[in-house]
Amino acid sequence: MYKLRWLILGIVFITNLVGVEFTPEQQTYLKEHRIKVCISTNKAPIEFIADGKHQGISFDIIHSFEDILGIEFDVVKTESIKQSKEYLKSNKCDIIPHLPNDEKMLNYATFTKPFNTLNLVGITQNNAQLMVSFKKSIDHKVIALGKNSPLREVLKSINPTVSFLDASSPDTMLISVSDGLSDMAFLPIPIYSYYKNKYQLDNLQIAGETPFTVDIMMAVRDDNYILLSILNIGVENIADSTISLVCDKWTNVIFKKHIDLSLIWDILIIPLIIISIITFFLFKQKRLHRKIKKLNQTLEERVSEEVAKNREKDTHILNQSRLVQMGEMIGSIAHQWRQPLNEVSTGIQNLKYDYREDLLKDENYVKDFISKNKKTIEFMSQTIDNFRNFFSVNKDKKVFDVLEATQSVINMQSALLRNKGITISLSGDSFEFLGFRSEYQQVILIIINNAKDALEEKKIANPTISIMIEKNNITIEDNAGGIPEEIINRVFEPYFTTKEQGKGTGIGLYISKMIVEDNMGGKLSVSNTNDGARFVVDFMKNKENKI
């Protein structure tokens, strides 16, 4: 059991091992202030004191923010959340770390962006039916709920037959259900799990999910905008997996006296090691992306100076362009892996419930679980191979399949484009070509990314990119409205860009034309259609390289 816990904590540490940058104003604030955090002593499992030590979800998340921001908070002990709010109002502390949005506090406080969302589940006795239709499941039911809870009006609007039993705290809500005084209560899983274990409420069950969620934020005094901006940096950089593992740690308290995790450890050791390696690789890629971002901030100025001195340094520019594309491709890695990682994470978290249902003794069930995770890992391994092939430097011309090379670029970009609502399609017949496969893929990637940027900037409804391969021509079209006629003849000029300062260097299409026409003996041209821009890569004139 302890092996599994330490491995999970190791994954959290690696996930959060990413530095952040502060503005000069933020750096000055951190040098001049010690940040005080109010931690209540009696709001388990969110924050409380046990064995003389602060513990709870809130306390663990505060430590994660310390690791991300590279700062240390001072803990101010309070007797209750109410007293924490009073301390914040009177400037005795700077932060309350774990609250839902509270409109009553807006006259003296403001809130960070949400860093966690808690789903409410329905809690009933074991002999009650599970929830299928939420509206029907609360029909004529007595719900244990806080007297001033806004859920009362919402539940009444969903089903007017519902009634309520006043409850002052989560534990009294659960006890009322256990004692049969009410039929149901709605709580987040970590809070339900903690009190069920504390009071040994073995006759309770999770009957199903509800449509209700609670966004969790940090509260800051409304006059402390600099601290608010610093905390929002932490919110933006904390990994979803970190929040999930912290919550899951406290959810698992209920099982620690009853479950032998040795079987789960034997099943999960290989997937967990692989996830640790993948997480570390993502960290390394993110650090590389940050270095590339810094490089890009000065790229335009440095390239301009080099061109003024000597236009013959196009080879150097080509290498810099590949770095820019590498930076964008790192973002694609994250999008390609997000869904598989979620699948593996969900599978791991569900194991404890599968154990409770005695499914782990079913050999076929275990084999199916292992098979599904192997397929997910194989998909992620194939993704790595695709990216490695893309960044390989080809010194000798080799025969490659144009359709397959184009499809490989689309596969690498598909998750990123799908996330932005952009549809991309590939059609036509393939042909083989003698040339540099990775350089050809770089041309296709540059044109696709330019189309993506134009579609995003112009906020096109139903954005599309279509690629057609026919008779040794590759045609790439979008529906972003086209390129203005007054500048369409300049798009292949070096350092010419229509993007905002810092968002483009103006060398992408220049490099693309150099690759196609100088290195591969083809022709790259652009024109407008009724819907957008059309780029054509024509290899017809290079007859010696066609296979």
N, C-alpha and C positions, 0 to 999 in steps of 0.2 A: 504493500500500500504506500509506503513512504517513497519507494523508487518512483512510482507513478507521479506522486505529488511533486518530487524534486524535478522530474523531467518536465512537467507542465510549467513549473516556475521558471525553468531554464528557457523554455520556448518564449514565455512572456518577456524575459530579460532580453533575449536576442531580438524579438519583435520591436521592443522599445529603444534599442541601441541605435538611435538616429539623432544626430545633433540638429539643433534649430538655430536660426539666426535672429538676433534682436536688432531693432533700430537703435541709433545712438540715444534717443530719448528713453527707450525701454532699458538699455544698459545702465544709464545714469540712475534710473529709478531703483533698479535691483541693487546697485552699489550703496545707495543711500537708505534703503528700507529693509527691515526684517518683516517678512510677511506672516501675519498671525492668522491661524485657522481655528475656528471654533469647532470643537468635537464634543458632542453630547455623550454622557456616560450611561444613558439608559434607553437607547433606541435600537435595541438589537433586532435583526442582525446588521442594520445599517451602520451604527456606531455605538460602542458600549465599552465598558471596562470589565475584564474578567482576569482573575489571578493577578490583579494589580497592573494590568497592561491594557492600553487601548487596542481594540480589535474591531473588525467589521468591514463591510464592503467599502464604505466611505474612506476608512483609514487606509485600506489597500490601494484604492484608486489615487489617494493623495500621494502615496509613495511612487506610484507610476508616473504621476505628473512631475514629481521631483526628479526622477530619472530622465524624463524627456526634456525638461526645461533646464536641467543642470543647476537647480537651486534647492535650498532647504527651507522648509516651512517651520514656524514655531507653533506648537499646539497649545491652544487655550482651552482648558477643560470647562465645560458647562454642565449644569444639572439636567437640561432639557433642550429640545429644539426651540421652545419658546424663549428660553434665556439666551440661546445663541442669537436669535433674531434681535433681542434687546441689546446684546453686546455689539452686534453689527451696527445697529442704529446709533449707539452711543460711541462708536469708534474704538471699542475695546478689542475688536478683532477686525480683520480685513475680508475674510472669506467664510461663507458657510458652504461646505463642499458638496452636499448631496441633497437637492431639493427639487420638487416639481415647481412649475411656474406658479407664483402666489401673487395675485393682483393686489392683495392688501399690503405687500411690501414695496410696491412701486413708488411710493412717496419718499422712500429713502434708499432704495436698492435697485440694482439692475442685474440681469442674468446673462451668463455666457450662452453660447450656442449649446444645444443639447449634446451630451457625450454618451448618453445611454437611453434606451427606450425599454421600459419594463412592460411586458404583456401581463394582463390580469387573467387569471384562470378561475373557473368556478369550483368551489370546494363543497362537497356534500358528504354524507355518511356513505359507508361502503355499500350498503344495500340499495342506494338510490340509483336510478337509471343514468347512464352517461348522456352528455349533452350532444344532440344531433342538430336540431334546430334551436337556436338560442331563444327565439321568441317563445316557442312552445315549452322549452325547458324551464322558463321562469313563470309559466302560467299558474296563477293562484299560489305562488310560493311566497314564503316569508324570508326576506333577505336581511341578514345582519349587516348593518351599515352605519357609518358615522352620522350623527344627527344633522350636521351641516354639509354632508357630502353632496357635490353637484351631480353625482350619479343618480340620485333619487329622481330628479325630474327627467333625466334621460331614460331610466328604466320605465317610468310611468308612461312616457311617450311611446315606448316600444310595446309594452303590454300593460294596460291599465289595471289588470287584475292583481298585480304584484303588490305586496305590502312589506313593511319594514319593521325591524327590531333595532332599537337604538343600541349602538355599541361604541365604547369610548376608545378602543385600541384594537390592533390586529389580533392579539391573543384572546380578548374577550369575544371577538367575532367568531374565532374558531371554536372556543369553548361552548358558545351558544349553539353552534351547529352540532358539536359532539354530544351535547346534552339534549338535543332534540328541541331546543327552544326556537330555533330557526332552521330553515331548510337548506340555506345556501349562503356562502360568503364569497366575495371576490377579492383576491390578493395576488401580488406577484409571487412566483414560485419560490424565490429565496426566502421571503418572509414566511410564507406558509410552511416551507420545509423546516425552518429554524424552530418555530413555535410548536409544530407537530412533534418534533423530537424533544423539545424542552419539557412539554407537558404529557408526553407519551400518549398522544391522541391517535391511537392505532385504528380507530373506527372511522377515520376520515380518508377521503380519496380526492384526486383531481378528476372532476367529471368531464372537463373539456375546456377549450379556449373560449374566451369572450371576445367581442369586437373592440374592447377597450384597451388603451395603452396609456402609459404615463411617461412623458419626456422628463429626463433628469438633467439638471443643470447646476452650476455653481452660482451663488449669490455674492455680489460685490456691492459696496457702497456706490451710489449713483454718481458721486463726484470723483471717483477714482477710475477714470477712463483708461489710464495707462496700464493699471493692473488688469483691467478687463481685457485689454488687447493682448497682454502677455498670456493670460489664461486661455484665451481663444486660440492662441498658437498651440498650446498643449492639447486642446480639444481637437484641433485639426490634425495633429500628429499622432494621437494615441490610437493604437490599432484596435479594430473591432474585436479581434481575437483576445486582446488583453482584457477588455471589459467582460467578454463572455467567460473567460477563465476565472476572473475574480468572482463573478456572480455564481459560477458553477462550483467554485470552491466552497461557498457558503451554502449552496443548495445541497451539496454532498454531505453536509454535517449529519443529516438524518440517517445516512447509511453507514457511517463509520463503525458502528458497533455491531452491525449485522452482516456486512458483506465481506467475504474474503476475495480480495482483488488479485490474488495470484493467478487465477485463470485468465482474468482480463489482461493482466500484465503479459502473460505468455502470448496472447493473441495479438496485442497491440504493439509489442516492442519494436517490430520492424517498421510498421507504418509511422510510429511516433518518431523513430530515428530519422526516417526519410523526411517527415514534416520539419524536423529540426534543421536538417541540411538545407531543405528548400527555403525555409525562413531565413537562414543565414545568407543564402545566395541572394534572396531578395534584398536583404540589408546591404550587401555589397553592391548590388545593382543600383540601389537608391543613392548610396554614397557616390558612385560613379556618375549618376545622373546629376547630382549636385555639382560635381566638379565640371561636368560639361556645361551646365547652366552658367557657371561663373565664366567659363571660357567664352560662351556665346555672347555674354554681356559686352565683351571687348572685341569680338571677332570682326565686326564691321570696320572699326577704326584701324585695327592692325592689318586687315586685308587691303584696305584702301591705301595705307602707307606702302605696303609691298608692291601693289600694282603701280603706284606712282614711280617707284624705283625701277621696277623691272616686270613687264607684262609676261615674261617667259616663265614665271613661277607658278604656272597653272597646276603643276603637279602637287605643290603644297596646298593650293586651294582645294583640290580634289580630296585630299586627306582630311582637311578641316570639314568639308561637306559631309564626309562619311561619319565624322564624329557627331555632327548635328543630327543626322539620320539615326545614329545609334542612340542618341538621347531620346528621340521620339519613340524608337522601338522598345526602349526599356519601359515606357508607359504602356506599350502594347502587351509586354510580358505580364504586367500586373493585371490587366483586363483579361488576358487569356487564362490566367491561373486563378482568378478570384472565385469563379464558380466551382472548379474542381476542389479547391481548398475548402470552400464552404461545404461541399458534399462530404469530404473526408471528416471535417470537424463535426458535422451533424451526425455522421455515422458513429463517431467516437462518443459523442454526448449521449446518443440513444442507447449505447451499450448498457448503461446502468439500468435503464428501464427494461431492456431485453432480459437482463439478468433477473430482475424482479419477477418477470413473467416466465422464468425458467426456460427461456429460448436458447440459452447458451449450451444447454445439454443436448440440443438437437444438432447432430453432426452436419446434416445438410444445410441447416441455417447458418452455422459457422462457416462452412465452405462457401456458401453464397456470399456472405459478408466479405470474406477474404478475396473472392473473385471480383466483386464489384470494386473494392479498393485497389486491387492490382490493375484493373482496366483504367481506373482514374489516374493512377501513377504512370502507367504506360503512355496515356495521352499527354501528360505533362512532360514525360521524357522525350516524346516525339516533338513537342513544342520546343524544347531546348535544342534538339538537333536542327530544327528549322532555323532558329536564330543563329546557331553556330555556323551553319552553312552560308547564311546571308552575309555574315561578317568576315568570311574567309576571303583572303586576298588571292586572286587567280593571276599568276604570272604568265601562264601559257594559255593560249586559246584552246578550248575544248568544245566538243559537240554537246549541245544541251537542247532539251525539249522546251520550246517557247511557251506552250500552253501550261506545262507542268511548272515551269519557273514562275510564270505569272500567277498561277493558282497558289503557289507557296507564299507569295507576297500577300495575296488576299487573305489567306489563312492566318497569317501573322497579324493582320490589321482588323480581322473580322470582329473580334470582341470590342475593340475600341470604337469602330464605326457603329456597331450595333448599340453600344452604350449611348452614342450621340444620335440615335434614331436614323442613321444613314443606311440605305439599302445599296449593296454593291453586287453586280452580276458579271459573269464571265461566260462568253459563248463563242462559237466558231470552231474551226478545225486547226489542229496544231501543225507545226512544221519544225524541223530540226535546223539549228544554226551553229556555225563554228565561230565562237567568240568567247567573251568573258561573261559567264552566267551571273556572277554577283554584281557586276557593273550594270548589266541589263536590268536586274532586279532593283538596283538603286534608282534607275530612271523611272521605272514604274511606281516605286514608292514615293518619289518626289512629286510626280504628277497626281497621284491619289491624295497625298497630304495637302497639296495646293487646292484640290477640289474640295476636300473636307473643310479646310479653313474658309473657303469662299461660301460654302453652304451654311456653315455656322454663322459667319459674319452677317450674311444677308437674311438669316432666319427663314430659309426656304421651307415651305410646307412640303411634306413627302419628299425629302431630299434623296437623290439617287446618283449613283456613279455606275456607268456601264462600260465594259471592256469587250471588244469584239476582235477576234483574230481571224483573218481571212487573206489568202493570197499573199503571204509574207508581209502583211500590214497588221499593225496593232493599233486599234482606234480606242481612245479613252474619252468618254463624254460625261458631262454633268449637267444638271438643270439649275445652276446657280445664277442664270441670267446673262452669262457671257462676260467678255472683257471689253471695256470701252474702246471704241474704234481709234480714239486718239492715242492710245498707248499700246494697242495690240502688237504693233511692229517693234516694240521695245522690250517685250517680256523676256527675250533671250539675252539682253545686254547684261554684263556683270554689274552687280550692286544696284540694279534697278528693282525696286519693290514698291508695292502699293500698301504694304502692311504698316501698322503703327510702329513707331520707334521702339526697338528692342524686341519686336516680334518676328522680324525677318531680316535676313542678310542680303537677299537679292542675288544669291549665287546658285540656288537650286536648279532653276531652268537653264542657266548658263552652263553649269556642269553637265546637265542632262544632254544638252545639244553637243557639247564637246565629246561626251562618251559615245553617243550614237553616230556622230558624223566623223570624228577624228579617230576614235578607237575601234569602231565597229563598221565603218564604211557605209552607214545608212543615212537617212535624212529624218529630222524631227521638225514638224511644222505645227502651227496652231491656226484655228479659225473659229468663228462663232456659228452656232446653230440657232434655231428659233428659241431653244430653251436655255442654252448655256454655251460652254466652251468645248472645243473638240481638239484633242492632241492626237497626231498620227505619227507613229514610228514606222518608216518605210524602209524595208531591207531589199526592195526589188532591184536597186541598182548594184548591190553588192552580190553579184552572181557567184563569185568564187567562194563565198562563205556559206551559201545555201547548200543544204544536203538533199 
